[in-house]
C-alpha cells in the first residue's frame, strides 16, 4: 500500500516521492494479531482430551 515502484529516472523518483508526501500517513495495521494469542492457545489446549500415559520399561543390561 505504501510502496510505489518506479524506474531509476530522476523525474519518476521525484514524482513518487511527491505522491507519497501528498498522501500523508497511512493507517497502521497490526500484522501480529490482536494480542490474545496466549488466551486462544490456552482455550484450545483446555478443550483437547489428552490421554498420554508415560510407560516405564525395565531393561536388564548385562555388564
N, C-alpha and C positions, 0 to 999 in steps of 0.2 A: 504494500500500500504506500509506503513512504520511500520507495526506490524508483528512480527514473533512469532507464537505460539510455545512454547517449553514445554518440560517436566521440572520437577524441578531438574533434574540431572545437576550437575556441568558442565559436558562436553557439553551438549546441550545448556545450557545458554551461555557458553563461545563461542561456535560456532555461536550462534545467534548474540551475541554482535559483534563478529569479522565480520560477514556478513554485519551487518548494518554499521559498521565503513568503511568497504571497499566500500560500495555503495556510501557513501558521502551524500550530501544534496539532499533532494527531492524538486522538483518544487512545490511551494505552489499553492493552489487552492483558489479562492475567493468563499467560501461557502455561503457568504451572498449576492451574487448578484453583479451587476455592478455599484452600487451607484446611479442608476437612478430611484429608486422606486417611489420617490415623483413625478417626472415628469410623469411617467407612470400612476400613480393614478390620477393625475390632468387631463391627456389626456382622461382617461376613464370617469371620472366624467363630463367632459365637453361635452361628446357625449351622456350622458344619459338625456332623456327627463323626468324631474321630475315635476309632476303636483300635488303638495301637497298643499292643502289649509286648514289651521287650522280653525276649526269651533268653535265658541263660543256658548255655550248652557246656557241660563239663567235659573237658578233654583229658585223657590220660596220656601224658607225654612220657616217652622213655628217655632217660638221661644217658 
